[in-house]
Amino acid sequence: MNDLVESLLTEFKKQRIIRGNIYDNFMFYSYKVLGANKDDKYKHTRASILNYMTQNKNEILLKLTRD
């Protein structure tokens, strides 16, 4: 799970313009990348990944603010 979060973090950091709350923007970005528009059999997996990221908010926020 950490490898997935790390890859999402690196791709998110590659974006040039990041405004507002960086954690909320990252969560929305992750939601979109994980297939937000699809109503498929993987929605429970997507929800568990986002739940994991919510539980580790402080760790992710630290990685987001660090270069």
Phi, psi and omega in degrees: 000323180296325179296321178295315180295319179298318179293323175295321179296316181294321179291324179293321181291339179288343178292142184283315186252115176232111182239156176082207180287114187293324180291316178297320177296320178294319179295319178294318177300314180297319179299317180293318182293325182282003175096055183295328184277353181267133174254087189229189184286352182263009183294330178288324176294317178299318180294321180291325176294314179294325176295318177299317181292327177291321179293331181254038184301314183297318179295317180292319179297322177296318180290328179290320183279339178276144180274000000 
